[in-house]
Amino acid sequence: MSSTLFFLAIVLILSLLFLMAIKRVRDGSFYGDTFWLLPLGVYVWGDALILLPFWILVSAVCLLSGVSGLVLTRLYLIFIAVRSAYEVVYWLLHQATKDTYRPPLIHKFTSLPPREGAILYQLAHMCMLALTIWLLLLL
C-alpha cells in the first residue's frame, strides 16, 4: 500500500513538473538550469520535455506491475550510465558540429531551433537505449 502511494505521488509530482517545463520552454528558458532535478537526468528545462514523461512512464509501470526495488534500482543505474555516456558524446560532438541540421521526427517543429530539436531527439533515443538494456537484463 505504501509503495502504491509513493508511486502515485511520484507520478503526480512529475506530471506537475512536466507542465512547468512546458511553460518554461515556451517562455524561452529551454536552457534554464534545473539543479534540483539532476538525479532524474534533467539538467535544463528542455531535457524535462523528454525525461519527465520517461520517469512518469517508469513510475506508472512500477505502480501497475509491482516491480521490486532491485529492478527499479537496476533501471536507474543503467539510465545514469547511459545519460553520462550521452553527455560525454554530446559535448564532444558539440565542439565540432554546426547547429543547422534538424533531426528526423522533430524537423517538422519549425518553431524549435535546430539545436534544441537535436537535444530532444538525442534524449529520446537515450531513453530508448536505457529501456532496451533494462529489458534485456530482465529476460
WORAPE-V464002 format. One record per run of one state. SS is the DSSP state (2 for helix, 1 for strand, 0 for the rest). FROM is the first residue (numbers start at 0). TO is the last residue. Records with the same first field share a line. If there is no record, write none. Layout:
SS = FROM-TO / FROM-TO
//
This chain:
0 = 0-0 / 26-31 / 33-33 / 40-42 / 65-67 / 94-112 / 138-138
2 = 1-25 / 34-39 / 44-64 / 68-93 / 113-137
1 = 32-32 / 43-43
//
